[in-house]
Amino acid sequence: MKPLAEILRPQSLEDYIGQKHLVSKGAILRNAIDKGVIPSMILWGPPGVGKTTLANIIANTLLIPFYSLSAINSGVKDVRDVVDKAKRHGGNCILFIDEIHRFSKSQQDSLLGAVEKGIVTLIGATTENPSFEVISPLLSRCQVYVLKHLDKDDLLLLVDKAKRYVEQNENIKINIKQTEALLRVSSGDARKLLNAFEVVCSQFTGSSSDETRVIDLTNDLVSEIIQQNLAVYDKKGENYYDIISAFIKSLRGSDPNAAVYWLARMIDSGEDPLFIARRMLILASEDIGNANPNALLLANACFDAVNKIGYPECRIILSQTAIYLAVSKKSNASYMAIDSALAEIKRSGSLSVPLHIRNAPTKLMKQLGYGDNYKYAHDYQGNFVQQQFLPDELQGTVFYSPGDNKKENDIRNDLRQKWNGVYNY
């Protein structure tokens, strides 16, 4: 029997839930569909928000052939076979590639000619940032549409739809008294929501009795049943996002043993090694920063090495990097500094650059005082001299506050000596 999520998969834009910014009347993608001419596109968004469904609906609406490949188990030969079929039918077909971020460079290269000549209209689906995962020549030929997590109203519509279907096809009555636990389980993912709903209802179906059974759907009931049946609805039989979170928090919390354990869980479940490496690259700057600048260098080297090597050997590189990051001194000072500066820009707008640090490439600019009284640091002892670099309105504002670790304590002492009386380090 088909899963409930597959049974309730919408077949038209009228039944499609969510992504109003793309498919509601007057929205950019809806306009293209209504005109019958769509560009090749990348649908980028988290799992379970309707990427595959939207691709199917587009093909059904435009009444054109639809070919579907999964990047997990398809290669260059499969792409060429589809392109050959499209040529024999005069082109004008849709080629949908799920998880296109898993295609190698050579596999993506094999799509270029057919996409450029219009033999196929490519619709690629990805949960990863296409700027990193899709080669530039292919990305430049595609429009990127960003799909969002479903909001509460969207998810409640799905719950109501599922309730009506189950009541019509099973001898049960569902009283939905609370929905918070269902929504929490879903995390904005329609598939997880419907799978969880199905798991709960399955505990009350299959009875040979003619009597209608009544389900009072509460948060406690959902939590109890889902905990007992976690592997049924979870993407990989794992608490997917919880494990990623546990891994990052273990690195941040300086526990190499826990970090390696959660890393092993991700490797064992087949997680994309580049995804793991990318998360460590972010953490190296966000949570370690200038407390140990080498962390960013190692994390970047890890990402490059993993990209070259792949499984199974790259597990060793991932482990080495995770342990190094876990045992490194921690500082989020750089992360806090840029967010503080961005918040100030939103508050105060685009303030003027002080005249003395402006460039003066023309005679007029020199006459206007651009560059006047600028002090060239290398002309002074220690290659430093106090002068104003911030706009007048922000003079003395501190955005970077060094963390409490050996490296940044040295930085703080140096800044205090240089900027005494200006920044109060």
N, C-alpha and C positions, 0 to 999 in steps of 0.2 A: 504494500500500500504506500502511496506517495506521502511524503511528509506534509503536514498542514501548510508549511511555508510555500511549498511548491503548488499545492492545490489552490491556494489563495493568491498566487502570483497574478497581478493584473494584466489584462490583455489590451488595454487601451489607455490613452492619456486621461480619459474621464475617470477611470478607476485608479489611476496612479496616485499614490499618497506621498506627499513631501516634495521637496525641491521646487517650490513655487517660483523661486527666482529664475528657474530655467524653463519650466513647462506650463506655467499659468498663462492665461490669455494675454498676449502682448509681450511675453518674456522672450528673450533672445533666441533660445533653442526652439521654443514653440513656433515662433515666426518662421524659422527655417523649415521646420517640419510642415507647417501649413502651406508654405510655398512649394513644397515638394523637392527642394534642393538643399541637401545638407552637406557640410564640409566633413572631411576626415577629422576625427576628434579623439581626444583622450578624456575619459571620464575619471576624474581623480576624487576619491573620497574614501572614508572608512568602510569597513565591512558592513554589509546588510543595509545599505541605504538606497539600493535600487539601480545599481549600475548595469547589471546584466538585464534586468527587467526593462529598463529604459531602451537598451539596444534592441531588444526583441520588439518592443512596441513601435519603435521607429521603423523597423523593417515591415511589420504588419501594416502600419499606417500607410507607408509608401508603396506597398505591394511589390516589393522587389526581393530577389533571392537573398537569402541570409545564410552565411557560412560562419560556423563558430569553432574556434580553436582555443585550447588552454595552453598557456605558455609552459605549464608544468610538464606536459607529456607530448608536446608538439615540437617539430624542428623545421629546418629550412625546407626539407622535402614536402612537408605538409603544407607550408605556405605556398610553394610552387604549384602543388596540385590544385589548390584553390584558385590561384591566379590563372592556371590553364583552363579550369572549368569556366571561370568568369570570361576569359577571352572567347571561348567557344559559344558563349551566350551573349556576346556583344558587350560585355562589361556591365556597368550599372548594377552592381550588387554590393552588399555590405559584408565585410569580413570583420567579425567580432573576435578580438583576442583578449581573453580573460587573463589577469595578472601579467600584463605585458611587461612589467618591470622585471620579470624573471627571464625574458628573452635576452640572449647574449647579443653583443654588437653585430656579429655576423648574421644572426637571425633577424635582427631589426633591419640590417642593410638589405636583406632579401625582399623587404616590403617596399623599399623606396621607389623603384621604377614603376610598380603597379599603382602606387598611391599617386605619384606625380602625373602619370598619364591618365588617371581617372578610371583605370580598369577595375579597381575596387575602391570603395569608400571604407576607410579603416575606422573602426570604433575600438579603441583600446581601453581596457579598464584596469585601474591600478589603485592600490592603497598607499603607494609610495610617491614622494614628490617627483613628478616627471622630469623636472629640471635636472635631477641627479640620475634618473633611471632610464630615460629615453634619449637616444642619441640625437644630437642637435639637428642634423639634416631631416630626420623624421619628425622631430618636434616642430620644426619650422613649417612643416606642411600640414600641421594639425592645429585645430582650435582646442584649447584646454578648457574644459568645463569643470568647475569645482562643485562636488556634491557634499552636502552637510549632513551631520547627524540628524535624525528625525527628532522633531521637538515633541513636547508632551501631548499636544493636541493631535499630532499625526499618530503617535503611538496609541492613544486612546481610540482613535478611529479604527486602528488595526485590531485592538482588543474587541471592540464591538463587532467588527466583521467576523472575527474568529468565533466569537460567542454565538452569533446567529448561524454560522455554518455548522458548528458542533451540535447545537440544539436541534437543527433540522435533520441531522444525520445520525444522531445517537439518542438513546432514550434517557436523556438527562436534561435538567433545568439548571442554569447557572445564574446565581445571584451574585453580581459583582459588587462587593461591599467595600473593598479597598484595592487600590492598584499600585501603591507606592513600591511594593516589593517586586512586582512584575516589571515596572519601569526601571527600577534599579538594576535588575538582572540584565535588562536589554542593553543598557548603556547607549541608547539611540540606535540600536541595530534591530531592524525589523525581523530578520531571520531568527536572532536569539530570542526576541520577544515571543514569536509564534511557536518556536520550539519549546520554550519554557511553558507557554500556555498549554501546548499539546501534552507535555509531560504531566502537568497537573491534572488535566482532564482524563488522561489515560488511566489514572488510579480509580476512576469511577465508571469506566466504560467496560463493555464486554460481558455484562451481566445477562443471564438468560431470563431474568425476571421481566414481566411486562410492566412492572411498576416503575414510574419515572423517578429516577434518582435526582436528588437536589444537591447542588454544590454551592456552599457559601464561600465564595472566593475571597479570602482575607490575606493580609500580609503574613500572618503566622503560618497559614496553610501553605502558601507559596514557598516561603523560606524553608519550611520543613521538608517538603517534597523535592524541591530543587537541590537541596544539599545532599539528599539521598540519591539523586539521579544526575549529578553534575556532568558526567561524561556524555549523557544523551544529547544535550543541547550545546555543549561548549565546542568551539571551533576545532580544537585538536585533542579533545579529551583532557584538556588542561584548563586551568583557570588562566586563560591566555594573558589578558592584560594585567591580572594580579601578579603573574610570574615576572613579567617585564618590570612592573613596579617594584617587586621585591628585589630584583637584580640591581636596579638603579639605587634603591635605598640602601642596599648592602654596601655598594661601592661608596656612596656618600657617607655611610656610617662607619667606614674603615674596618669592615669585617671581611677579610679575604676568603674565609672558609664558606660563609654564606654566599658570597659573590660567586665563587666557583660552583657551588651547589646549584644555584639558580641558573647559572650559565649552562651547566650540564643538562638541566631540565629543558632549556630552550633548544640546545643542540639535539637532544634525544627526540624532541618533537618535530625536528626538521625545520626549525626557524631559519630564515634567510640569514647567512652569516654577515652579509653586508649591513643588514638592519641592526644586528647586534653591534657591529663595529661602529656604525654611525652614531648609535646611542652613546657609546663610550667616548667618541670624539666630542660630542656635545658636552658630556659630563666633565671631560678633562678641562674645558674652559670654564664651564658654569660653576663647578664645585671645587676645583683645584686651583685653576688660574695661576697667578703669580706666586702662590705659595710653593709651586714646583713647576716652572715653565716647561720643563722637559716632558711633563705628562702629555701636553698637547702634541709635542713632536712624536712621542711614541704612539699615541692614539692615531695620529695621521698615518704613520708608517704601518700600523696595524691594518687600517682601512685599505691601504694600497696593497699590502701583502695578501690580505684575504681576497681582494678582487682578482689577484693574479693566480692564487693557488686553489681556493675553494676547499670544500670538504673532501676527504676527512682530515687532511693535514692541518688545515687552518684552525682547527679546534685548539691546537697547541698555542698558536699565536694569540688567539682570543683569550685563552687562559692566562698567558704571560701578561698580557695587557691589563686584564681585569685585576689580577693580583697587584700589579704595579700601581694602578689607580686606587685600589682599595687601601694600600699601605701609605700612599702619599699624604703629606700634610694638606689640609683642606682650607679653601678660601672662596667665598662667593663675591668678593669685593668687586671684581670686574663686571660681573653680572649685575650687581646692584648699581654700579656706577653708570652703565649705559642706560638702564631703565630709569634711573633718577634724571639723567640728562634728557632723555626723551620726554619724560613727564614735564620737565621744565619748558621744553620747546612747545609742548601743547598748551602750557599755561601762558607763556610770555610771547610766543610767536617768533618770527624771524627778526632777531635783533641785529643791529648794524655791527659790522666788523670795525674795530678801532682803526682809525686812519693810519697809525704808525706801523701796523702789520699788514696793511694792504699792499698788493703789488702795484707797481707804477710803470707799466710798459710804454706809456705815451707821454708826450710833453704836457698835455692838458692835465693828466692825472698827477704829474709832479707839481704842476702849478696849484692844484687843488689840495696839496699837502699829503697825497698818498705816500706812505713810506717815510715821512719825516720823523726824525728822532728814533728810528728803529735801531736797537742795539744788537749787533751781531754777536751771539753768545761766545763764539770762539775767539773773539778779541779780548775776552776777560779771563781772569784767573779761574781755573777750575771749569772753564767752558760754560760759565753761568753768570747771568746778571739779572737781577729782579727787574721786570717790566710787566706791563699789563697785556694779557692775551685774551681775556674774556671781554664780552661787551660791557660797557659801563654799568648797565643795570644789574649785572651779575657778578661784579667784582667781589672777590672773596668767597664766592659760593663753592662749597666742597661737594663734588660728585663722587670722587674716589676716596674711600676711607680704607686704608690698608688693613688686612686681616691680622689677627693675633697669631702669627707664626714667625719662625726665625727669619725667613726670607723677606716677608713683608714688614716685619719690625725694623729690619735694616732699611727698607724703603721709607718707612715712616720717619725714621731718624734723619735720613738724608733730606727728605722733603721739609722736615721741621727746621733743619739748619738753613736750607736755601730760602724758604718762604716764610721765615719767622715774621710774624706781624701781619701776614696777608691771609693765609689759610688756616692758621691756628692748629697745625698738626701737632 
